């Protein structure tokens, strides 16, 4: 009997590094199958068991390259070992973004949800934060080193958000070559992509409507629904990332960025000085 249908490749992160882009490009390649939702199986959903995971890929055609994206795998302490045990031959793809901008973007996501106060310094300074992921998820060298304990370097393709902005076709071609899929030109990202500047309903109204949120899903692409929503939605006024806080983040990431530069054979010191990059 044939074995279970499982991924040939996994996009493992990093979270808040614009991995929506690579996911969109690969999902729209007809030679590739990727499920819509992120399974998070090798991180937070491991308890659900292998049968639950395999169901994500049941609809794949026999001739398609199969993959998934779960952006939290990179930073999860058990994901590398679990993936290696279940999928030792899987090709891995990692997309990295300036860790300072990544940390601030993660904070902004929590701010939109009303989960943090309008004081980013309380969350983006190591000695102060109550949410370690804001800082620790950007320690790319540390996390990649853990994956390299289980996978040979040639199984891991590392792409940079900086390169996606300047040469997207080359980057998507590199990824397709890595996972064994035919190359396709890059596409302009469409669909339900959430930008930091996108208007949102006031937090109090979002909380009130949360129990019936699922009822609105079928209508989200309708013009009348979006018109009604736009009457109440407003841009979110995010607390700024100050120059002083950016400097402190630069100091926090300095060692990890220096070691990552050696790993990549490319000087990434510009991350510690660059202006914010929007994803």
N, C-alpha and C positions, 0 to 999 in steps of 0.2 A: 504494500500500500504506500502511496506517496506520503511524504512527511508533511508537516504543517507549513503553511505559507508564512514566511517571516522576512523581515527587511534585509536587503543587501547593503543598505547604508542608513546612517542616522545623522541628522543635524543636531548636535548636542548643545548648542548655545552660541554665544552667551546671552543670557536674558537681558532684555532692553538694549540689544545691540543691532536692532533693525533686522532680525532674522525673518521677519515677515517678508522681506524682499526675496531672500533666497527660497523661502517656502513657496512664494507665489510663482517664481520662475520655474521651479521644478514641477509643481503641480500642473502647470500649463504645458508641459512637455508631454506629448501623447505617448511617448515611450516609457514614461515613469508613472508609477502609482504611489500616491501618498494620501493617507486619510485626512479628512478635514480637521478634526480636533487633534490636539497634542495628547498622546496617550499618557505621558508622564509615568510609564510603567516602571522603568528602572530607577525611579526616584520615589515619588510619594504614593504610587498606586501598585507597588510591588506585591502587596498583600492580596491583590485580586487574582493572582495566579496566571499561568501561561495560557490557558484557554481563553481567558478574557482578552489578553493581549493579541492572540492570534486572530480574534474576530475582527480586529481593525483592518486586516489585510485580506479578508475572505473574498472581496470583490475584485481583486487584482487579476488581470489577464496573465496567462502563463508566460507570455513573451515580454512582459513589462519588467523594468527594473523597479524594485520595491523599496520604499524608504519611509521614514517618519521624521518629524521634528518635535523635540521636547527640549525647550531652551534651558531648562533647569538642570539637565544632566551634567553639564560641565562642572558646576559648583557643588553638586551633591556628593557627599563623602563616600557613598556606596555604589554610585551609578557605574563607574568605570569597571569595578570588579564584577558587578552583575551582568553588564553587557558582555564582558570578555568571557564569562562562563556560558552565557546563552548564545552569543553571536560572535565567536572569536574571529571570524573572517570578515566581519562587517567593515565597510569603509566609513570613516567618520569625517564629518565636516564641521568646522568651527568658524564662526563669524565673530570677529572682535571689533570693539569700538573703544575710542578713548575712554579709559576707565573713570575719569572724572565726570565726563558727560553721562556715562552710563549710570553712575551712582546718583547723580542729580535727576536723571530721567526716572529712575526707580522711585526716588522720593516723590517726584511729581505725580506719578501714578497713584501712590498711596494718598497723596494730598487730594487728588480728584475724588477718591473714594471716601474722604473724610476720616481716614485712619491715622493721620498724623497732624500735628499742629503746624501753624505757619511760621515755624522756626527751624529751617533746615540745619542750622548749626547743632541743634540738639540730636540730630540723627546722622550727620555726616562727619562727625568728629569721633574718633575711635573711643576715647574715654567717656563719651557722653551717650552714645547711641544705645537704644533699646532694641534696635532692629539690625542685627549684624550683617544681614544680606546686602544692605545698601553699600557697604564697603567691601565685604569679603568676596562678593560675586565678581568683582573686578580684579581680583588677584589671579590673573590669567596664567602666569608662569607656574604658580603653585598648583593650580588645577590641572593644567596640561601635563605637568610632571607626574601627577597621579595617573593620568591616562597612559602616559608613556611607560609606566610600570607594568602595564597589561597589554599594550599594543605597540607594534613596531612603528617607527616614525612615518614610514611610507603609507600606512593605512590612515593617516590623519592629514586632511587638507585644511590649512589655516588660511582664511581669507579675511581681509580687512575692510571695514566700512569706508576708510579713506580711499581705497582702490575702487570700490563700487561707485563712488561719486565720479571718479575720473575716467574709468574704463570698464563699464558694466559688462559689455559683451565679452571682454577678455576674462573677467572673473567667472561669469556663468559658464564659459567654455572650459575653464580650468576645473570647475566643479563637475561638469558633465564628463570630462575625461577621467576624473578621479573615480566616479561611481560607475563608469562603464555604460553611459547613455549617450546617444547621438547629440551633438551640439545643436542648440537653437539660439537665435538672437535674443537678447534681453527684451523684456516687455515693460511698458509703463505699468506700475502697480495700480490695480484697481480693486474694487470690492470694499469690504468693511474694514479698512485700515484705520486705526485710531491715531491721529496726530495730536500732539500736545496742544496745538492751538485750536483744535476743533471745538466749536461751541458745545456746551453741555447744559442739560437741565440743572437748575439749582439743586444743591445737595439735599435739601429738605424734601424737595419734590421727588427726587430719585429714590430716597428712602421710603417715602410714602407709597410709591408705585412698585417697589421691588417685589412684593408678593405676586403681582400680576404681570411682571415683566415678560414672562414667557408667552403671554397671550398676544403681545405686540409683535413678536418675531416675524410672523408671516406677512406683516404689513410694512416692514421697514423700508422696502424699496419702492413703495407706492408714493407718488408725488404728493397726494393729499396728506399722507401721514407725515412726510418730511416738512411740508408747509406748516402743518399744525405744530409740529415739534419746534420749528424755527422761531415761532412766535414767543416761545418761552426760553429757548436755549441761549446761553450767553458765553462768551469766552471766559475761561477760568483765569483768575488773577493769581498767578503763581508767585510765591515768595522768591526773590532773586537769589542766584548763587553769587555771593559777593566776591570781590577780588581776594579778600583775606581768607575766605573759606576755600576758594580755589587754590590758593597758595598752600594751605594746610593739607588739602587733598593731594596736591602735587608731591609734598613731602612724604605723605603716607604711601603713595604708590611708587616712589622713586626706585626702591630696590627691586621690586617685582618687574617694573618696566625695563630696568637695566638688564635683568636676567632674561626677560622675554626677548629683548633685542639680540642677545647672544644666541638664543634658541632659533630665532628666525633668520639670523644673519642680516639684520636690517635695523638701523637705528630708529627706535620709536620714541626717542626723547622729545620729539615735537608734541607728543600727547601731553606732556607736563607743562607746556607753555601755550598751547593752541587756544584760540577762542572756542566757545561752545559750538558743536556741530549738531544740527537738527537732524533727527532720523525720520 
